Amino acid sequence: MATEMEEDSCRPEVIVDFAFHCGVFHIVVENIGTAPAYRVSVKFSRKFHGLGGRQEMSGLRLFRRIEFLAPHKKIEILLDTSGAYFQRREPTRLIAMISFRDVRRRSYERRIVHDLSIYKDVSYLLKPGKPGWDEFAGCSGTSVVGGRTRTGEVKYVRTERASLH
C-alpha cells in the first residue's frame, strides 16, 4: 500500500504561466506533475485580449476543458507582443483559477496570481537568425520588425521599450 507521501509525489500539478521572450507573450498551460491530469479548466479573473486585440484569450475553448493533459506536457499559445498588449491597456494583474482531477477523480484547485506589469520596462533586442526572429516578424500587430531588402537581408533591427505610463 502506497504511503501518503508517495501518493503526493505521483500526482498531476497543472499551472498556467505567462512566458515572455523577446517582446512576445505566450500563455502556457502545463502539467508539471508526474501523473496525468483530467478535466483541466482555467478561469481568469478578468477578460483580456490578444492577437492585436482581435481575440478574447480568456474565453478560448482551450481554457474551458482539456480532457487529458499528460505528465510534463505543455500547451503554449501566442498571446501578443508586449508593446501591443500594454498599448491597448489590457489587464496586467490576472488571476488564473485552475481545476483538474487525477486518475482517481480527486479534484484539485490552484490559484496563481500574475503581474504582467513587471515586463513593462524590459528592453530586448531581436537579431535576425536567432530563435524567435521569424516567428516574431510574422506576428500581426508587431511594431518591432526589421525592414527587409529584396534579397531578404534585414536593413535594421530596433528594440522596443514599453511605456511605463
Secondary structure, 3 states (H helix, E strand, C coil): CCCHHHHHHCCCCEEEEEEEECCEEEEEEEECCCCCEEEEEEEECCCCEECCCCEECCCCHHHHCEEEECCCCEEEEEEEEHHHHHHCCCCCEEEEEEEEECCCCCEEEEEEEEEHHHHCCCCCCCCCCCCCHHHHHCCCCCCCCCCECCCCCECCCCCCCCCCC
